[in-house]
Amino acid sequence: MDILGYSSYGWLPSALYLVLLLVLSFKAKSGVESGLSSGLVQAAIFVILVIHGVQLHDSVFTSQGFVFGFAQDLSLIAWVGLAFYWFQSWFLPISSLRWMALMFALICAALPNIFPGTLISPKAVSDPWFKGHFVVATVSVGLLSLAAMHAMLMSVQDRALHQQLAIIPNGRLAHWLEDLPPLMTMESLLFNLLYVGFALLSLTVFSGLLFSQTLFGKPLVFDHKTIFALVSWFLFAGLLIGRWRVGLRGRAAIRWVLSAYTALLLAYVGSRFVVEVILQRT
């Protein structure tokens, strides 16, 4: 059944993510992955990403107009985050992020089937500037989502190194942590993600001023989304300036990342969730 242009195979990406996670769970019990099996997993992720991406495009940019909501936003963020993981995993030692990225994508891909979103603008589909802004915004939040998952992974690794986590010897968590790169390498990877994500977020925030004029007839609308987006931008900017000037790192840097990302989620997802689910407004 189609709802506002949503295709009938909306549950397919979630089902495929679930199957892949189950396969990976069984493989984890058998020991270390071979090069061939790792390549097959990468190929499977790519195929699912393509299916998920096509389904997202068809459900958001419909013949009736631009259909969107908090669920579509989360699904897009998860897709972009997983796509960045897939690309970078060929060159960087970030395989430990795979479980988190796939689980996040599994949950978020299912949400649009439960919360179908609303018709935002019939004209947006044919507006290339709006599409460009929308793509940059989605990519920036998706990349910063991957950075936030990376920061959470670093937090677990840091607590384990300082013996603040009770870890069963030879357990799955112990082996998982042993496969992680050193914290210094993890930190370097984190800030590489943040540099690119912040550059795109800056482009999103400031180009959004132009689209406010186009879509709402006002140069800037100081609603909850705008305020939280600016708070997030200043927090990420403060983190990168602190890194540059005083070498901000470790737990303090992780707290900055997670605080800034929380504000970003409140801007792009939280405001829509309140309007659509709690207030039930279109």
Secondary structure, DSSP 8 states (H G I E B T S, - for coil): --BTTB-TTTTHHHHHHHHHHHHHHHHHTT-S--HHHHHHHHHHHHHHHHHHHHHHHHHHEETTEEEE-HHHHHHHHHHHHHHHHHHHTTTSS-GGGHHHHHHHHHHHHHHHHHS--EEEESSGGG-HHHHHHHHHHHHHHHHHHHHHHHHHHHHHHHHHHTT-S---TTSHHHHHHHTS--HHHHHHHHHHHHHHHHHHHHHHHHHHHHHHHHHHSSS---SHHHHHHHHHHHHHHHHHHHHHHH---HHHHHHHHHHHHHHHHIIIIIHHHIIIIIS---
